Amino acid sequence: MPSLIRFLTFVGVLVAVGFGAVYALATFVTPRPREMTVTIPAARLRPPAATAAAPLPRTAGTDAALDGGATSTQ
């Protein structure tokens, strides 16, 4: 049992030191605002050119519809 208490004390001290470091950074350090510029390539601003839609593939269903309902044999 003493080793468990020693371990928990050690972990508690580490947590306290970490919390103290974060608190000190948040309290004593002030960020310096500065201007920021990001260059975006013109290709990303232009929409892609519209292309003609590809024709639908010929399937048995479209062949029958184009033939006026006749069945096709292959």
Number of C-alpha atoms within 10 A of each C-alpha: 6 7 8 9 10 11 12 12 12 12 12 12 12 12 12 12 12 12 12 12 12 11 12 11 11 11 9 8 9 8 7 5 6 5 4 5 5 5 5 8 8 7 8 8 8 8 7 8 6 6 6 6 6 6 6 7 8 10 9 12 11 13 15 14 12 11 10 9 11 10 12 10 5 3
